[in-house]
């Protein structure tokens, strides 16, 4: 698949039982009539209640794109040029097709078109879908794919952690008490408890930072996890980007960050590039009057946690975020924490709802920062490093594949011509990998691969060989 200047989202609505053939025919006719290429379509979008409709899901599969479902109340807030009271009564939104096409912020290119049982509309896609995450690569495809799109460590949580969490269920009648877990996290980093805030995953922390700290000139260093920028934009901030370049190995030059930026967000190691920035380089970004947010969600997957800033108290305005969901397989439990100056912690805590972290999550937090757990995480990090080296050696055999920078995290970013088609071929061969074009600074030629064991990597490399061969025909 080639690169297209205009990327498209097709909004689709349909009556119950609409066929794949009818949806495909309508979409193809609509695109053809507007002189638009089917290869430029990045997603079929619809209302949540229709996302599982066999005709719509099947059409998306034929086009090789995901189905994106939105809640009806979100679509109801989108201004559409051709509202329908019948559609509003049936779905809660005045036009599923037009609203779903426009909800991500694009421009409507083709208004609503109809067939007997379906509707569709076409809009430009937002330049980068900041709300797209790796789980979307596998949710739409069911459980049959080998998941290399999500960076949660395989075969987790371990049995001992499952048992600790299960034992906490007897305490659910009482409100959560986070004092013990907070003290354990503080001890793990050698900090006073006043410098620790427990959160429902790092994602909650980004929302709290965006809403509670205030910023006149926030800057996000990209490519990186997109949730910080999304949270800042949702809170009404105008966000500036510092985009690192592939030709520089996605390395950060502190001089590229505006001097008067009063909030700077950077990941380390960075998702999706897997680059580990030197602590000394990041420290140069800290200064009075600036909040420096360093997302260390994957730092415990780095042997020795070298280059970590967690535990530092000498850098003004430093805010470090940690997640316990990646190494320990707790994405569904939602647990993370913030390390910062007491005044910053106080502002963030004031913005939290009451009891933001559940009792099972608190138990998990305390368990995962215990000495035995830290030793287990260190051993896992060393295994990941060995498995990553095996993956990199295999990728080096492909002339068509370029590895970005110097990978230090539990994932690898690669560039390959016709990356979107290679990704779709890999799906048909049983592997879900993370698309790169939703990250600012990357396009459709980039793919992110989670590091897995040698056997899984061997199968992936065989599938990649086949996908590249099929794509080059």
C-alpha positions as CSV (number, residue, x, y, z in Angstrom):
1,X,0.0,0.0,0.0
2,X,1.4,3.4,-0.9
3,X,1.4,6.6,1.2
4,X,-1.6,8.9,0.8
5,X,-1.6,12.6,1.5
6,X,-5.2,12.4,2.6
7,X,-6.1,9.6,5.1
8,X,-9.8,8.8,5.3
9,X,-12.3,7.7,7.9
10,X,-15.6,6.2,6.6
11,X,-18.5,6.6,9.0
12,X,-21.0,3.7,8.6
13,X,-24.5,3.0,9.8
14,X,-26.7,0.1,9.1
15,X,-29.9,-1.7,9.9
16,X,-29.8,-4.9,11.8
17,X,-28.7,-7.8,9.5
18,X,-27.2,-5.6,6.8
19,X,-24.9,-7.7,4.7
20,X,-21.1,-7.3,4.2
21,X,-21.7,-7.1,0.4
22,X,-24.1,-4.1,0.8
23,X,-21.8,-2.2,3.1
24,X,-18.8,-2.8,0.9
25,X,-20.7,-1.9,-2.3
26,X,-21.9,1.4,-0.7
27,X,-18.5,2.4,0.6
28,X,-16.7,1.5,-2.7
29,X,-19.3,3.4,-4.8
30,X,-19.1,6.4,-2.5
31,X,-15.3,6.5,-2.6
32,X,-15.2,5.9,-6.4
33,X,-17.7,8.7,-7.0
34,X,-15.6,11.1,-5.0
35,X,-12.3,10.1,-6.7
36,X,-11.0,8.7,-3.4
37,X,-8.8,5.6,-3.0
38,X,-10.0,2.7,-0.9
39,X,-6.4,2.2,0.2
40,X,-6.5,5.6,2.0
41,X,-9.2,4.4,4.4
42,X,-7.8,4.0,7.9
43,X,-11.0,2.9,9.7
44,X,-14.7,2.3,9.5
45,X,-16.4,4.2,12.3
46,X,-19.8,3.7,13.8
47,X,-21.9,3.9,17.0
48,X,-20.9,1.3,19.7
49,X,-24.2,-0.6,19.3
50,X,-23.4,-1.2,15.6
51,X,-19.7,-2.0,15.9
52,X,-20.4,-5.7,16.3
53,X,-22.8,-5.9,13.4
54,X,-21.6,-8.7,11.1
55,X,-22.0,-6.6,8.0
56,X,-20.0,-3.7,9.3
57,X,-17.3,-5.8,11.0
58,X,-17.0,-8.0,7.9
59,X,-16.7,-4.9,5.6
60,X,-13.9,-3.6,7.8
61,X,-12.1,-6.9,7.5
62,X,-12.4,-6.8,3.7
63,X,-10.9,-3.3,3.7
64,X,-8.2,-4.4,6.1
65,X,-9.0,-1.7,8.7
66,X,-10.4,-1.7,12.2
67,X,-13.9,-0.9,13.2
68,X,-14.0,2.1,15.7
69,X,-17.1,2.3,17.8
70,X,-18.1,5.5,19.7
71,X,-20.7,5.9,22.4
72,X,-24.0,7.3,21.1
73,X,-23.9,10.3,23.5
74,X,-20.5,11.3,22.1
75,X,-21.8,11.1,18.5
76,X,-24.9,13.1,19.5
77,X,-22.7,16.1,20.3
78,X,-21.2,16.2,16.8
79,X,-22.8,18.8,14.4
80,X,-23.8,17.0,11.2
81,X,-25.0,18.6,8.0
82,X,-27.8,16.1,7.4
83,X,-29.5,15.2,10.7
84,X,-32.3,12.6,10.7
85,X,-34.9,12.4,13.5
86,X,-35.4,8.7,12.6
87,X,-31.7,8.1,13.2
88,X,-31.8,10.0,16.4
89,X,-34.8,7.9,17.7
90,X,-33.1,4.7,16.7
91,X,-29.5,5.3,17.8
92,X,-29.5,8.5,19.9
93,X,-27.5,10.4,17.3
94,X,-28.9,12.4,14.3
95,X,-26.6,10.7,11.8
96,X,-24.4,7.7,12.7
97,X,-22.5,7.9,9.4
98,X,-21.7,11.6,9.4
99,X,-21.1,11.9,13.2
100,X,-18.8,8.8,13.3
101,X,-16.8,10.2,10.3
102,X,-16.4,13.6,12.0
103,X,-16.0,12.8,15.7
104,X,-12.2,12.6,15.5
105,X,-12.0,16.1,14.2
106,X,-11.6,15.7,10.5
107,X,-13.3,17.4,7.6
108,X,-16.3,16.0,5.8
109,X,-15.5,15.1,2.2
110,X,-18.6,13.2,1.2
111,X,-21.9,13.7,3.1
112,X,-24.2,10.8,3.9
113,X,-24.9,8.3,1.1
114,X,-27.6,5.6,1.4
115,X,-28.3,2.2,0.2
116,X,-31.3,0.1,1.1
117,X,-30.0,-0.9,4.6
118,X,-26.8,1.1,5.1
119,X,-25.4,4.7,5.2
120,X,-21.9,6.0,4.9
121,X,-20.0,9.3,4.9
122,X,-16.3,10.1,4.3
123,X,-14.1,12.5,6.3
124,X,-10.4,13.2,6.5
125,X,-8.8,11.4,9.4
126,X,-7.3,13.5,12.2
127,X,-3.6,13.7,11.5
128,X,-2.9,11.4,14.5
129,X,-5.5,9.5,16.5
130,X,-4.2,10.3,20.0
131,X,-6.8,7.9,21.5
132,X,-5.7,4.9,19.6
133,X,-3.8,2.3,21.7
134,X,-2.3,-1.1,21.2
135,X,-5.3,-3.0,22.6
136,X,-7.4,-1.8,19.6
137,X,-5.2,-4.0,17.4
138,X,-6.5,-7.2,19.1
139,X,-9.9,-6.2,20.4
140,X,-11.5,-6.1,16.9
141,X,-9.8,-9.3,15.8
142,X,-10.9,-11.5,18.7
143,X,-8.5,-13.8,20.6
144,X,-7.0,-15.7,17.7
145,X,-4.0,-13.3,17.2
146,X,-0.6,-13.5,18.9
147,X,-0.5,-10.1,20.7
148,X,2.6,-8.2,19.9
149,X,0.7,-4.8,19.9
150,X,0.4,-4.4,23.7
151,X,3.5,-4.0,25.8
152,X,2.3,-5.9,28.9
153,X,4.7,-8.7,29.8
154,X,3.5,-12.1,28.7
155,X,2.4,-14.8,31.2
156,X,1.5,-12.2,33.9
157,X,0.4,-11.6,36.6
158,X,2.4,-14.3,38.3
159,X,0.5,-16.8,40.5
160,X,1.8,-15.3,43.8
161,X,0.4,-11.9,42.8
162,X,-2.9,-13.4,41.7
163,X,-3.2,-15.0,45.2
164,X,-2.5,-11.7,46.9
165,X,-5.1,-9.9,44.9
166,X,-7.6,-12.6,45.4
167,X,-7.1,-12.6,49.1
168,X,-8.0,-8.9,49.2
169,X,-11.5,-9.5,47.9
170,X,-12.7,-10.3,51.4
171,X,-12.0,-6.6,52.3
172,X,-14.2,-5.0,49.6
173,X,-16.9,-4.0,52.0
174,X,-14.5,-1.4,53.5
175,X,-13.4,1.8,51.7
176,X,-9.9,1.6,50.3
177,X,-7.1,2.7,52.7
178,X,-4.0,3.6,50.7
179,X,-1.6,4.5,53.6
180,X,0.3,1.2,53.7
181,X,0.7,1.0,49.9
182,X,1.8,4.6,49.8
183,X,4.4,4.0,52.5
184,X,5.7,1.0,50.6
185,X,6.1,2.9,47.4
186,X,7.9,5.7,49.2
187,X,10.2,3.2,50.9
188,X,10.9,1.5,47.6
189,X,12.3,4.9,46.2
190,X,13.8,6.2,49.5
191,X,11.3,9.1,49.6
192,X,9.0,10.5,52.3
193,X,5.3,9.6,51.8
194,X,4.5,13.2,51.1
195,X,6.2,12.8,47.7
196,X,4.0,9.9,46.6
197,X,0.6,9.8,45.0
198,X,-1.1,6.5,44.1
199,X,-3.2,6.7,40.9
200,X,-5.5,4.5,38.8
201,X,-2.6,3.8,36.3
202,X,-0.4,6.4,34.8
203,X,-3.2,7.5,32.5
204,X,-5.0,9.0,35.5
205,X,-1.9,10.9,36.4
206,X,-1.8,12.5,33.0
207,X,-5.3,13.8,33.4
208,X,-4.5,15.1,36.9
209,X,-1.5,16.9,35.6
210,X,-3.4,18.5,32.8
211,X,-6.2,19.7,35.0
212,X,-4.5,20.6,38.3
213,X,-1.1,22.1,37.6
214,X,-1.9,24.7,35.0
215,X,0.5,25.6,32.2
216,X,0.9,28.5,29.8
217,X,3.1,26.8,27.3
218,X,3.0,22.9,27.6
219,X,5.3,21.0,25.3
220,X,5.2,17.3,24.6
221,X,8.2,15.5,23.2
222,X,7.2,13.1,20.4
223,X,7.1,10.4,19.3
224,X,5.8,9.1,22.6
225,X,2.7,7.8,24.4
226,X,-0.1,10.0,23.1
227,X,-2.3,10.1,26.3
228,X,-0.4,13.1,27.8
229,X,-1.1,15.3,24.9
230,X,-4.7,14.0,24.6
231,X,-5.3,14.8,28.3
232,X,-3.8,18.3,27.9
233,X,-5.9,19.1,24.9
234,X,-9.0,17.8,26.7
235,X,-8.3,20.2,29.5
236,X,-8.2,23.1,27.1
237,X,-4.5,23.5,26.7
238,X,-2.8,24.4,23.4
239,X,0.0,21.9,23.1
240,X,3.2,22.4,21.3
241,X,5.3,19.4,20.0
242,X,9.0,18.8,19.9
243,X,9.3,16.0,17.3
244,X,12.5,13.9,17.4
245,X,13.8,12.6,14.1
246,X,14.5,9.1,13.0
247,X,17.8,10.1,11.4
248,X,19.0,11.3,14.9
249,X,18.0,7.9,16.4
250,X,15.0,9.7,18.1
251,X,17.5,11.1,20.6
252,X,16.6,14.2,22.6
253,X,18.5,17.5,22.3
254,X,17.3,19.6,25.3
255,X,18.0,22.7,23.3
256,X,15.1,21.8,21.1
257,X,12.6,22.4,23.9
258,X,11.5,26.1,24.1
259,X,13.1,27.9,27.0
260,X,9.8,29.3,28.3
261,X,8.0,26.0,28.2
262,X,6.5,25.7,31.7
263,X,5.4,22.0,31.4
264,X,7.4,19.5,29.4
265,X,6.4,15.8,29.0
266,X,8.9,13.1,27.9
267,X,8.9,9.3,28.1
268,X,11.9,7.3,29.3
269,X,12.4,4.7,27.9
270,X,10.1,6.2,25.3
271,X,7.1,4.4,23.9
272,X,7.1,3.6,20.9
273,X,10.8,4.3,20.0
274,X,12.3,2.2,22.8
275,X,15.0,4.9,23.2
276,X,16.4,5.3,26.7
277,X,17.5,8.9,27.2
278,X,20.4,9.6,29.5
279,X,19.3,10.9,32.9
280,X,21.8,13.7,32.6
281,X,20.2,14.8,29.4
282,X,16.7,14.9,31.0
283,X,18.0,16.6,34.0
284,X,19.1,19.5,31.8
285,X,15.4,20.2,31.1
286,X,14.6,20.8,34.8
287,X,14.5,24.4,36.0
288,X,12.6,26.6,38.5
289,X,9.1,27.5,37.2
290,X,8.8,24.5,35.0
291,X,7.1,21.1,35.6
292,X,9.2,18.3,34.0
293,X,7.1,15.2,33.6
294,X,9.1,12.1,32.9
295,X,7.0,9.0,32.1
296,X,8.9,6.0,33.4
297,X,6.2,3.5,32.8
298,X,8.7,1.0,31.3
299,X,11.7,1.8,33.4
300,X,11.3,-1.4,35.4
301,X,11.8,-3.3,32.2
302,X,15.4,-1.8,31.9
303,X,18.0,-3.9,33.7
304,X,19.2,-1.9,36.7
305,X,16.7,0.9,35.9
306,X,19.7,2.8,34.7
307,X,18.9,6.4,33.7
308,X,15.9,6.5,36.1
309,X,15.0,9.8,37.7
310,X,12.6,8.2,40.2
311,X,13.8,9.0,43.7
312,X,15.7,12.2,42.7
313,X,14.8,15.2,44.9
314,X,17.5,17.6,43.6
315,X,15.7,18.6,40.3
316,X,13.1,21.4,40.6
317,X,9.7,20.7,39.2
318,X,10.4,17.0,38.5
319,X,7.4,14.8,38.3
320,X,8.0,11.1,37.6
321,X,5.2,8.7,36.7
322,X,5.5,4.9,37.2
323,X,3.1,2.2,36.1
324,X,2.8,-1.3,37.6
325,X,0.6,-2.6,34.8
326,X,3.3,-3.4,32.2
327,X,5.8,-5.7,34.1
328,X,3.1,-7.3,36.3
329,X,0.3,-7.7,33.8
330,X,-2.2,-5.5,35.7
331,X,-3.6,-3.3,32.9
332,X,-7.1,-4.3,33.9
333,X,-6.5,-3.4,37.6
334,X,-5.2,0.1,36.9
335,X,-2.4,1.0,39.3
336,X,0.5,3.5,39.1
337,X,1.9,6.3,41.1
338,X,3.4,9.8,40.9
339,X,6.7,11.0,42.5
340,X,7.0,14.7,43.0
341,X,7.5,17.6,45.4
342,X,4.9,17.6,48.2
343,X,3.3,20.8,46.9
344,X,2.7,19.2,43.5
345,X,1.5,16.0,45.1
346,X,-1.0,18.1,47.1
347,X,-2.4,19.8,43.9
348,X,-2.8,16.5,42.1
349,X,-4.4,14.8,45.1
350,X,-6.9,17.6,45.4
351,X,-8.0,16.9,41.8
352,X,-8.6,13.2,42.4
353,X,-12.0,11.8,43.3
354,X,-12.5,10.1,46.6
355,X,-10.9,6.6,46.9
356,X,-9.5,6.7,43.3
357,X,-7.5,3.4,43.8
358,X,-9.3,0.2,44.6
359,X,-8.4,-2.1,47.5
360,X,-7.1,-4.9,45.2
361,X,-5.0,-2.4,43.3
362,X,-3.5,-1.1,46.6
363,X,-2.7,-4.6,47.6
364,X,-1.0,-5.2,44.3
365,X,1.0,-1.9,44.6
366,X,2.4,-2.9,48.0
367,X,3.2,-6.4,46.7
368,X,5.0,-5.2,43.6
369,X,7.4,-2.9,45.4
370,X,8.4,-5.5,47.9
371,X,12.1,-6.6,47.7
372,X,11.3,-10.1,46.4
373,X,9.1,-8.6,43.7
374,X,11.8,-6.1,42.7
375,X,14.2,-8.9,42.3
376,X,11.8,-10.8,40.1
377,X,11.2,-7.7,38.0
378,X,15.0,-7.3,37.6
379,X,15.3,-10.9,36.4
380,X,12.4,-10.3,34.0
381,X,14.2,-7.2,32.7
382,X,17.3,-9.2,32.0
383,X,15.4,-11.9,30.1
384,X,13.7,-9.2,28.1
385,X,17.1,-7.8,27.1
386,X,18.2,-11.2,25.9
387,X,14.9,-11.8,24.0
388,X,15.1,-8.3,22.5
389,X,18.6,-9.1,21.2
390,X,17.3,-12.2,19.6
391,X,14.5,-10.2,17.9
392,X,16.9,-7.5,16.7
393,X,19.3,-10.1,15.3
394,X,16.4,-11.6,13.3
395,X,15.2,-8.3,12.0
396,X,18.7,-7.5,10.9
397,X,18.4,-10.3,8.3
398,X,15.7,-8.3,6.4
399,X,17.0,-5.7,4.0
400,X,13.5,-4.2,3.9
401,X,13.4,-3.5,7.7
402,X,15.0,-0.6,9.5
403,X,15.1,-0.6,13.3
404,X,14.7,2.8,15.0
405,X,17.3,4.1,17.3
406,X,18.8,1.8,19.9
407,X,16.1,-0.2,21.6
408,X,16.2,-0.5,25.4
409,X,12.6,-1.2,26.3
410,X,10.3,-4.3,26.0
411,X,9.4,-3.3,22.4
412,X,11.1,-2.4,19.1
413,X,10.1,0.2,16.5
414,X,10.7,-0.8,12.9
415,X,10.2,0.9,9.6
416,X,9.2,-0.9,6.5
417,X,7.9,0.3,3.1
418,X,4.2,-0.4,2.7
419,X,4.0,-0.8,6.5
420,X,0.2,-0.7,6.6
421,X,0.0,-3.6,4.2
422,X,2.7,-5.5,6.0
423,X,0.7,-5.0,9.2
424,X,-2.5,-6.4,7.6
425,X,-0.6,-9.3,6.1
426,X,0.8,-10.1,9.6
427,X,-2.8,-10.1,10.9
428,X,-3.8,-12.7,8.4
429,X,-0.8,-14.7,9.5
430,X,-1.8,-14.6,13.1
431,X,0.2,-11.6,14.6
432,X,-1.2,-8.3,15.8
433,X,1.5,-5.5,15.8
434,X,1.1,-1.9,16.7
435,X,0.6,0.6,13.9
436,X,2.9,3.6,14.2
437,X,1.0,6.3,12.3
438,X,-1.1,7.4,15.4
439,X,2.1,8.7,17.0
440,X,3.1,12.3,16.1
441,X,6.3,12.1,14.2
442,X,5.6,8.7,12.6
443,X,3.7,7.6,9.5
444,X,2.3,4.4,8.1
445,X,5.7,2.9,7.4
446,X,6.3,2.4,11.2
447,X,5.3,-0.6,13.3
448,X,6.0,-1.4,16.9
449,X,6.7,-5.0,18.0
450,X,6.5,-6.2,21.6
451,X,9.4,-8.3,22.7
452,X,8.4,-11.9,23.4
453,X,10.2,-15.2,24.0
454,X,12.5,-16.8,21.4
455,X,9.9,-19.3,20.1
456,X,7.3,-16.6,19.6
457,X,9.9,-14.4,17.9
458,X,10.9,-17.2,15.6
459,X,7.3,-17.6,14.4
460,X,7.0,-13.8,14.0
461,X,10.1,-13.6,11.9
462,X,8.8,-16.4,9.6
463,X,5.5,-14.6,9.3
464,X,7.3,-11.3,8.6
465,X,9.2,-13.0,5.8
466,X,6.0,-14.2,4.2
467,X,4.3,-10.8,4.7
468,X,7.2,-9.0,3.0
469,X,7.2,-11.5,0.2
470,X,3.5,-11.1,-0.4
471,X,3.7,-7.3,-0.2
472,X,6.4,-7.1,-2.8
473,X,4.5,-9.0,-5.4
